[in-house]
Structures are given as structure tokens and as C-alpha cells.
Amino acid sequence: MRGIRKEESDAILRLADALAGFVREALAGEVKMGTLLAKGKKSGYVKEV
């Protein structure tokens, strides 16, 4: 992430890490996280790539 100040990149990395953990738990079978992931996909906030 060249060109981004350290404070800004830290926040972006923390967000990406949190989202990755959320998706990992949902895919591992955690029911509540799976429900939230399905809602996010349905509403368009989360897209599978």
C-alpha cells in the first residue's frame, strides 16, 4: 500500500483482518456469523469474489 500514510494503512489492515476473520468463522460453520454473511450477500454489502 504505497502512498498511504502509516496511520491510514493500519486502520485499513485492521478492517481487512476483521472481515477475513468474520468470513472465516462463517465458512467454518459458526451459525450466527453464517447468518450475518448471508444477509450481507443478499443486501449487496458483501460480494463473493
PDB file of N, H, CA, C and O in Angstrom:
ATOM      1  N   MET A   1       0.834  -1.164   0.000  1.00  0.00           N
ATOM      2  CA  MET A   1       0.000   0.000   0.000  1.00  0.00           C
ATOM      3  C   MET A   1       0.887   1.237   0.000  1.00  0.00           C
ATOM      4  O   MET A   1       0.947   1.990   0.972  1.00  0.00           O
ATOM      5  N   ARG A   2       1.547   1.413  -1.082  1.00  0.00           N
ATOM      6  H   ARG A   2       1.498   0.801  -1.872  1.00  0.00           H
ATOM      7  CA  ARG A   2       2.413   2.566  -1.222  1.00  0.00           C
ATOM      8  C   ARG A   2       1.600   3.841  -1.311  1.00  0.00           C
ATOM      9  O   ARG A   2       0.513   3.850  -1.889  1.00  0.00           O
ATOM     10  N   GLY A   3       2.115   4.909  -0.747  1.00  0.00           N
ATOM     11  H   GLY A   3       2.998   4.902  -0.278  1.00  0.00           H
ATOM     12  CA  GLY A   3       1.482   6.200  -0.858  1.00  0.00           C
ATOM     13  C   GLY A   3       0.441   6.473   0.222  1.00  0.00           C
ATOM     14  O   GLY A   3      -0.140   7.558   0.263  1.00  0.00           O
ATOM     15  N   ILE A   4       0.204   5.508   1.087  1.00  0.00           N
ATOM     16  H   ILE A   4       0.676   4.627   1.053  1.00  0.00           H
ATOM     17  CA  ILE A   4      -0.759   5.707   2.166  1.00  0.00           C
ATOM     18  C   ILE A   4       0.019   5.879   3.460  1.00  0.00           C
ATOM     19  O   ILE A   4       0.918   5.098   3.771  1.00  0.00           O
ATOM     20  N   ARG A   5      -0.338   6.904   4.201  1.00  0.00           N
ATOM     21  H   ARG A   5      -1.068   7.539   3.949  1.00  0.00           H
ATOM     22  CA  ARG A   5       0.347   7.134   5.474  1.00  0.00           C
ATOM     23  C   ARG A   5       0.119   5.959   6.417  1.00  0.00           C
ATOM     24  O   ARG A   5      -0.896   5.268   6.334  1.00  0.00           O
ATOM     25  N   LYS A   6       1.058   5.746   7.298  1.00  0.00           N
ATOM     26  H   LYS A   6       1.883   6.307   7.366  1.00  0.00           H
ATOM     27  CA  LYS A   6       1.015   4.595   8.200  1.00  0.00           C
ATOM     28  C   LYS A   6      -0.278   4.530   9.011  1.00  0.00           C
ATOM     29  O   LYS A   6      -0.851   3.449   9.151  1.00  0.00           O
ATOM     30  N   GLU A   7      -0.749   5.646   9.544  1.00  0.00           N
ATOM     31  H   GLU A   7      -0.284   6.524   9.430  1.00  0.00           H
ATOM     32  CA  GLU A   7      -1.970   5.616  10.365  1.00  0.00           C
ATOM     33  C   GLU A   7      -3.153   5.125   9.545  1.00  0.00           C
ATOM     34  O   GLU A   7      -3.967   4.347  10.044  1.00  0.00           O
ATOM     35  N   GLU A   8      -3.262   5.559   8.313  1.00  0.00           N
ATOM     36  H   GLU A   8      -2.602   6.191   7.908  1.00  0.00           H
ATOM     37  CA  GLU A   8      -4.375   5.160   7.463  1.00  0.00           C
ATOM     38  C   GLU A   8      -4.260   3.692   7.073  1.00  0.00           C
ATOM     39  O   GLU A   8      -5.267   2.983   7.061  1.00  0.00           O
ATOM     40  N   SER A   9      -3.073   3.228   6.759  1.00  0.00           N
ATOM     41  H   SER A   9      -2.256   3.804   6.769  1.00  0.00           H
ATOM     42  CA  SER A   9      -2.911   1.835   6.354  1.00  0.00           C
ATOM     43  C   SER A   9      -3.181   0.889   7.518  1.00  0.00           C
ATOM     44  O   SER A   9      -3.697  -0.209   7.308  1.00  0.00           O
ATOM     45  N   ASP A  10      -2.847   1.288   8.725  1.00  0.00           N
ATOM     46  H   ASP A  10      -2.427   2.180   8.896  1.00  0.00           H
ATOM     47  CA  ASP A  10      -3.128   0.443   9.888  1.00  0.00           C
ATOM     48  C   ASP A  10      -4.630   0.219  10.036  1.00  0.00           C
ATOM     49  O   ASP A  10      -5.062  -0.903  10.299  1.00  0.00           O
ATOM     50  N   ALA A  11      -5.416   1.255   9.873  1.00  0.00           N
ATOM     51  H   ALA A  11      -5.065   2.167   9.660  1.00  0.00           H
ATOM     52  CA  ALA A  11      -6.870   1.124  10.000  1.00  0.00           C
ATOM     53  C   ALA A  11      -7.429   0.229   8.896  1.00  0.00           C
ATOM     54  O   ALA A  11      -8.313  -0.589   9.150  1.00  0.00           O
ATOM     55  N   ILE A  12      -6.927   0.376   7.694  1.00  0.00           N
ATOM     56  H   ILE A  12      -6.209   1.041   7.488  1.00  0.00           H
ATOM     57  CA  ILE A  12      -7.385  -0.441   6.572  1.00  0.00           C
ATOM     58  C   ILE A  12      -7.018  -1.904   6.803  1.00  0.00           C
ATOM     59  O   ILE A  12      -7.827  -2.797   6.552  1.00  0.00           O
ATOM     60  N   LEU A  13      -5.807  -2.146   7.277  1.00  0.00           N
ATOM     61  H   LEU A  13      -5.149  -1.421   7.480  1.00  0.00           H
ATOM     62  CA  LEU A  13      -5.376  -3.516   7.547  1.00  0.00           C
ATOM     63  C   LEU A  13      -6.185  -4.146   8.674  1.00  0.00           C
ATOM     64  O   LEU A  13      -6.519  -5.328   8.606  1.00  0.00           O
ATOM     65  N   ARG A  14      -6.502  -3.379   9.703  1.00  0.00           N
ATOM     66  H   ARG A  14      -6.231  -2.418   9.759  1.00  0.00           H
ATOM     67  CA  ARG A  14      -7.325  -3.907  10.797  1.00  0.00           C
ATOM     68  C   ARG A  14      -8.719  -4.271  10.302  1.00  0.00           C
ATOM     69  O   ARG A  14      -9.269  -5.303  10.687  1.00  0.00           O
ATOM     70  N   LEU A  15      -9.292  -3.419   9.441  1.00  0.00           N
ATOM     71  H   LEU A  15      -8.845  -2.581   9.127  1.00  0.00           H
ATOM     72  CA  LEU A  15     -10.613  -3.698   8.881  1.00  0.00           C
ATOM     73  C   LEU A  15     -10.574  -4.958   8.027  1.00  0.00           C
ATOM     74  O   LEU A  15     -11.450  -5.815   8.150  1.00  0.00           O
ATOM     75  N   ALA A  16      -9.573  -5.082   7.166  1.00  0.00           N
ATOM     76  H   ALA A  16      -8.862  -4.386   7.066  1.00  0.00           H
ATOM     77  CA  ALA A  16      -9.445  -6.269   6.307  1.00  0.00           C
ATOM     78  C   ALA A  16      -9.262  -7.527   7.147  1.00  0.00           C
ATOM     79  O   ALA A  16      -9.835  -8.569   6.829  1.00  0.00           O
ATOM     80  N   ASP A  17      -8.481  -7.445   8.199  1.00  0.00           N
ATOM     81  H   ASP A  17      -8.016  -6.599   8.457  1.00  0.00           H
ATOM     82  CA  ASP A  17      -8.256  -8.590   9.075  1.00  0.00           C
ATOM     83  C   ASP A  17      -9.540  -8.993   9.791  1.00  0.00           C
ATOM     84  O   ASP A  17      -9.836 -10.182   9.909  1.00  0.00           O
ATOM     85  N   ALA A  18     -10.299  -8.019  10.266  1.00  0.00           N
ATOM     86  H   ALA A  18     -10.059  -7.053  10.170  1.00  0.00           H
ATOM     87  CA  ALA A  18     -11.565  -8.311  10.948  1.00  0.00           C
ATOM     88  C   ALA A  18     -12.558  -8.954   9.989  1.00  0.00           C
ATOM     89  O   ALA A  18     -13.246  -9.908  10.352  1.00  0.00           O
ATOM     90  N   LEU A  19     -12.635  -8.439   8.777  1.00  0.00           N
ATOM     91  H   LEU A  19     -12.076  -7.664   8.482  1.00  0.00           H
ATOM     92  CA  LEU A  19     -13.557  -9.002   7.788  1.00  0.00           C
ATOM     93  C   LEU A  19     -13.150 -10.424   7.417  1.00  0.00           C
ATOM     94  O   LEU A  19     -14.006 -11.295   7.264  1.00  0.00           O
ATOM     95  N   ALA A  20     -11.856 -10.661   7.272  1.00  0.00           N
ATOM     96  H   ALA A  20     -11.161  -9.953   7.397  1.00  0.00           H
ATOM     97  CA  ALA A  20     -11.377 -12.004   6.950  1.00  0.00           C
ATOM     98  C   ALA A  20     -11.717 -12.983   8.072  1.00  0.00           C
ATOM     99  O   ALA A  20     -12.121 -14.115   7.806  1.00  0.00           O
ATOM    100  N   GLY A  21     -11.559 -12.560   9.309  1.00  0.00           N
ATOM    101  H   GLY A  21     -11.231 -11.640   9.526  1.00  0.00           H
ATOM    102  CA  GLY A  21     -11.908 -13.417  10.439  1.00  0.00           C
ATOM    103  C   GLY A  21     -13.394 -13.716  10.491  1.00  0.00           C
ATOM    104  O   GLY A  21     -13.801 -14.838  10.792  1.00  0.00           O
ATOM    105  N   PHE A  22     -14.201 -12.709  10.195  1.00  0.00           N
ATOM    106  H   PHE A  22     -13.871 -11.798   9.950  1.00  0.00           H
ATOM    107  CA  PHE A  22     -15.654 -12.879  10.158  1.00  0.00           C
ATOM    108  C   PHE A  22     -16.053 -13.901   9.105  1.00  0.00           C
ATOM    109  O   PHE A  22     -16.847 -14.800   9.383  1.00  0.00           O
ATOM    110  N   VAL A  23     -15.514 -13.773   7.905  1.00  0.00           N
ATOM    111  H   VAL A  23     -14.869 -13.043   7.679  1.00  0.00           H
ATOM    112  CA  VAL A  23     -15.850 -14.696   6.815  1.00  0.00           C
ATOM    113  C   VAL A  23     -15.330 -16.092   7.120  1.00  0.00           C
ATOM    114  O   VAL A  23     -16.012 -17.080   6.844  1.00  0.00           O
ATOM    115  N   ARG A  24     -14.130 -16.186   7.686  1.00  0.00           N
ATOM    116  H   ARG A  24     -13.576 -15.384   7.910  1.00  0.00           H
ATOM    117  CA  ARG A  24     -13.560 -17.489   8.034  1.00  0.00           C
ATOM    118  C   ARG A  24     -14.459 -18.229   9.027  1.00  0.00           C
ATOM    119  O   ARG A  24     -14.707 -19.425   8.875  1.00  0.00           O
ATOM    120  N   GLU A  25     -14.946 -17.514  10.042  1.00  0.00           N
ATOM    121  H   GLU A  25     -14.745 -16.542  10.166  1.00  0.00           H
ATOM    122  CA  GLU A  25     -15.840 -18.148  11.013  1.00  0.00           C
ATOM    123  C   GLU A  25     -17.157 -18.563  10.368  1.00  0.00           C
ATOM    124  O   GLU A  25     -17.684 -19.637  10.660  1.00  0.00           O
ATOM    125  N   ALA A  26     -17.685 -17.719   9.496  1.00  0.00           N
ATOM    126  H   ALA A  26     -17.257 -16.846   9.258  1.00  0.00           H
ATOM    127  CA  ALA A  26     -18.945 -18.042   8.814  1.00  0.00           C
ATOM    128  C   ALA A  26     -18.792 -19.292   7.964  1.00  0.00           C
ATOM    129  O   ALA A  26     -19.672 -20.153   7.961  1.00  0.00           O
ATOM    130  N   LEU A  27     -17.693 -19.398   7.250  1.00  0.00           N
ATOM    131  H   LEU A  27     -16.978 -18.699   7.252  1.00  0.00           H
ATOM    132  CA  LEU A  27     -17.469 -20.553   6.379  1.00  0.00           C
ATOM    133  C   LEU A  27     -17.125 -21.815   7.177  1.00  0.00           C
ATOM    134  O   LEU A  27     -17.289 -22.931   6.684  1.00  0.00           O
ATOM    135  N   ALA A  28     -16.653 -21.630   8.398  1.00  0.00           N
ATOM    136  H   ALA A  28     -16.520 -20.723   8.798  1.00  0.00           H
ATOM    137  CA  ALA A  28     -16.315 -22.772   9.251  1.00  0.00           C
ATOM    138  C   ALA A  28     -17.543 -23.348   9.944  1.00  0.00           C
ATOM    139  O   ALA A  28     -17.450 -24.364  10.633  1.00  0.00           O
ATOM    140  N   GLY A  29     -18.696 -22.700   9.764  1.00  0.00           N
ATOM    141  H   GLY A  29     -18.771 -21.875   9.204  1.00  0.00           H
ATOM    142  CA  GLY A  29     -19.915 -23.254  10.316  1.00  0.00           C
ATOM    143  C   GLY A  29     -20.484 -22.527  11.520  1.00  0.00           C
ATOM    144  O   GLY A  29     -21.465 -22.984  12.105  1.00  0.00           O
ATOM    145  N   GLU A  30     -19.892 -21.413  11.900  1.00  0.00           N
ATOM    146  H   GLU A  30     -19.094 -21.042  11.424  1.00  0.00           H
ATOM    147  CA  GLU A  30     -20.426 -20.616  13.007  1.00  0.00           C
ATOM    148  C   GLU A  30     -21.779 -20.051  12.565  1.00  0.00           C
ATOM    149  O   GLU A  30     -21.836 -19.213  11.665  1.00  0.00           O
ATOM    150  N   VAL A  31     -22.858 -20.504  13.190  1.00  0.00           N
ATOM    151  H   VAL A  31     -22.811 -21.185  13.921  1.00  0.00           H
ATOM    152  CA  VAL A  31     -24.218 -20.219  12.729  1.00  0.00           C
ATOM    153  C   VAL A  31     -24.520 -18.719  12.674  1.00  0.00           C
ATOM    154  O   VAL A  31     -25.019 -18.225  11.662  1.00  0.00           O
ATOM    155  N   LYS A  32     -24.223 -18.000  13.745  1.00  0.00           N
ATOM    156  H   LYS A  32     -23.818 -18.401  14.567  1.00  0.00           H
ATOM    157  CA  LYS A  32     -24.542 -16.565  13.775  1.00  0.00           C
ATOM    158  C   LYS A  32     -23.770 -15.808  12.702  1.00  0.00           C
ATOM    159  O   LYS A  32     -24.322 -14.928  12.041  1.00  0.00           O
ATOM    160  N   MET A  33     -22.502 -16.146  12.528  1.00  0.00           N
ATOM    161  H   MET A  33     -22.053 -16.861  13.065  1.00  0.00           H
ATOM    162  CA  MET A  33     -21.696 -15.462  11.505  1.00  0.00           C
ATOM    163  C   MET A  33     -22.181 -15.831  10.108  1.00  0.00           C
ATOM    164  O   MET A  33     -22.187 -14.993   9.206  1.00  0.00           O
ATOM    165  N   GLY A  34     -22.584 -17.081   9.932  1.00  0.00           N
ATOM    166  H   GLY A  34     -22.579 -17.762  10.664  1.00  0.00           H
ATOM    167  CA  GLY A  34     -23.114 -17.519   8.643  1.00  0.00           C
ATOM    168  C   GLY A  34     -24.385 -16.773   8.279  1.00  0.00           C
ATOM    169  O   GLY A  34     -24.589 -16.408   7.121  1.00  0.00           O
ATOM    170  N   THR A  35     -25.239 -16.549   9.270  1.00  0.00           N
ATOM    171  H   THR A  35     -25.074 -16.846  10.210  1.00  0.00           H
ATOM    172  CA  THR A  35     -26.473 -15.799   9.044  1.00  0.00           C
ATOM    173  C   THR A  35     -26.160 -14.359   8.649  1.00  0.00           C
ATOM    174  O   THR A  35     -26.756 -13.817   7.718  1.00  0.00           O
ATOM    175  N   LEU A  36     -25.215 -13.744   9.370  1.00  0.00           N
ATOM    176  H   LEU A  36     -24.731 -14.184  10.126  1.00  0.00           H
ATOM    177  CA  LEU A  36     -24.823 -12.372   9.034  1.00  0.00           C
ATOM    178  C   LEU A  36     -24.205 -12.286   7.647  1.00  0.00           C
ATOM    179  O   LEU A  36     -24.469 -11.339   6.907  1.00  0.00           O
ATOM    180  N   LEU A  37     -23.388 -13.264   7.292  1.00  0.00           N
ATOM    181  H   LEU A  37     -23.174 -14.034   7.893  1.00  0.00           H
ATOM    182  CA  LEU A  37     -22.764 -13.271   5.969  1.00  0.00           C
ATOM    183  C   LEU A  37     -23.825 -13.397   4.882  1.00  0.00           C
ATOM    184  O   LEU A  37     -23.754 -12.707   3.865  1.00  0.00           O
ATOM    185  N   ALA A  38     -24.800 -14.266   5.087  1.00  0.00           N
ATOM    186  H   ALA A  38     -24.857 -14.827   5.913  1.00  0.00           H
ATOM    187  CA  ALA A  38     -25.878 -14.433   4.106  1.00  0.00           C
ATOM    188  C   ALA A  38     -26.666 -13.135   3.945  1.00  0.00           C
ATOM    189  O   ALA A  38     -27.016 -12.753   2.828  1.00  0.00           O
ATOM    190  N   LYS A  39     -26.945 -12.456   5.059  1.00  0.00           N
ATOM    191  H   LYS A  39     -26.660 -12.766   5.966  1.00  0.00           H
ATOM    192  CA  LYS A  39     -27.655 -11.175   4.986  1.00  0.00           C
ATOM    193  C   LYS A  39     -26.821 -10.132   4.239  1.00  0.00           C
ATOM    194  O   LYS A  39     -27.350  -9.357   3.442  1.00  0.00           O
ATOM    195  N   GLY A  40     -25.527 -10.121   4.503  1.00  0.00           N
ATOM    196  H   GLY A  40     -25.098 -10.751   5.151  1.00  0.00           H
ATOM    197  CA  GLY A  40     -24.641  -9.174   3.819  1.00  0.00           C
ATOM    198  C   GLY A  40     -24.593  -9.410   2.327  1.00  0.00           C
ATOM    199  O   GLY A  40     -24.589  -8.459   1.544  1.00  0.00           O
ATOM    200  N   LYS A  41     -24.555 -10.670   1.925  1.00  0.00           N
ATOM    201  H   LYS A  41     -24.558 -11.442   2.560  1.00  0.00           H
ATOM    202  CA  LYS A  41     -24.551 -11.009   0.499  1.00  0.00           C
ATOM    203  C   LYS A  41     -25.872 -10.616  -0.152  1.00  0.00           C
ATOM    204  O   LYS A  41     -25.894 -10.049  -1.244  1.00  0.00           O
ATOM    205  N   LYS A  42     -26.975 -10.926   0.532  1.00  0.00           N
ATOM    206  H   LYS A  42     -26.958 -11.387   1.419  1.00  0.00           H
ATOM    207  CA  LYS A  42     -28.300 -10.642  -0.019  1.00  0.00           C
ATOM    208  C   LYS A  42     -28.507  -9.140  -0.210  1.00  0.00           C
ATOM    209  O   LYS A  42     -29.087  -8.710  -1.207  1.00  0.00           O
ATOM    210  N   SER A  43     -28.036  -8.352   0.741  1.00  0.00           N
ATOM    211  H   SER A  43     -27.566  -8.702   1.552  1.00  0.00           H
ATOM    212  CA  SER A  43     -28.225  -6.904   0.676  1.00  0.00           C
ATOM    213  C   SER A  43     -27.232  -6.220  -0.264  1.00  0.00           C
ATOM    214  O   SER A  43     -27.429  -5.067  -0.648  1.00  0.00           O
ATOM    215  N   GLY A  44     -26.166  -6.933  -0.633  1.00  0.00           N
ATOM    216  H   GLY A  44     -26.006  -7.870  -0.322  1.00  0.00           H
ATOM    217  CA  GLY A  44     -25.175  -6.357  -1.535  1.00  0.00           C
ATOM    218  C   GLY A  44     -23.982  -5.719  -0.849  1.00  0.00           C
ATOM    219  O   GLY A  44     -23.083  -5.201  -1.512  1.00  0.00           O
ATOM    220  N   TYR A  45     -23.968  -5.755   0.492  1.00  0.00           N
ATOM    221  H   TYR A  45     -24.698  -6.176   1.031  1.00  0.00           H
ATOM    222  CA  TYR A  45     -22.837  -5.192   1.227  1.00  0.00           C
ATOM    223  C   TYR A  45     -21.604  -6.058   1.136  1.00  0.00           C
ATOM    224  O   TYR A  45     -20.481  -5.564   1.234  1.00  0.00           O
ATOM    225  N   VAL A  46     -21.812  -7.367   0.947  1.00  0.00           N
ATOM    226  H   VAL A  46     -22.725  -7.768   0.867  1.00  0.00           H
ATOM    227  CA  VAL A  46     -20.710  -8.311   0.839  1.00  0.00           C
ATOM    228  C   VAL A  46     -20.835  -9.025  -0.497  1.00  0.00           C
ATOM    229  O   VAL A  46     -21.905  -9.524  -0.848  1.00  0.00           O
ATOM    230  N   LYS A  47     -19.737  -9.071  -1.236  1.00  0.00           N
ATOM    231  H   LYS A  47     -18.868  -8.666  -0.951  1.00  0.00           H
ATOM    232  CA  LYS A  47     -19.732  -9.766  -2.524  1.00  0.00           C
ATOM    233  C   LYS A  47     -18.660 -10.840  -2.509  1.00  0.00           C
ATOM    234  O   LYS A  47     -17.543 -10.625  -2.039  1.00  0.00           O
ATOM    235  N   GLU A  48     -19.023 -11.989  -3.027  1.00  0.00           N
ATOM    236  H   GLU A  48     -19.931 -12.164  -3.408  1.00  0.00           H
ATOM    237  CA  GLU A  48     -18.070 -13.093  -3.114  1.00  0.00           C
ATOM    238  C   GLU A  48     -17.284 -12.947  -4.401  1.00  0.00           C
ATOM    239  O   GLU A  48     -17.856 -12.765  -5.476  1.00  0.00           O
ATOM    240  N   VAL A  49     -15.976 -13.028  -4.284  1.00  0.00           N
ATOM    241  H   VAL A  49     -15.511 -13.176  -3.411  1.00  0.00           H
ATOM    242  CA  VAL A  49     -15.113 -12.927  -5.479  1.00  0.00           C
ATOM    243  C   VAL A  49     -14.286 -14.154  -5.626  1.00  0.00           C
ATOM    244  O   VAL A  49     -13.499 -14.259  -6.567  1.00  0.00           O
TER     245      VAL A  49
END
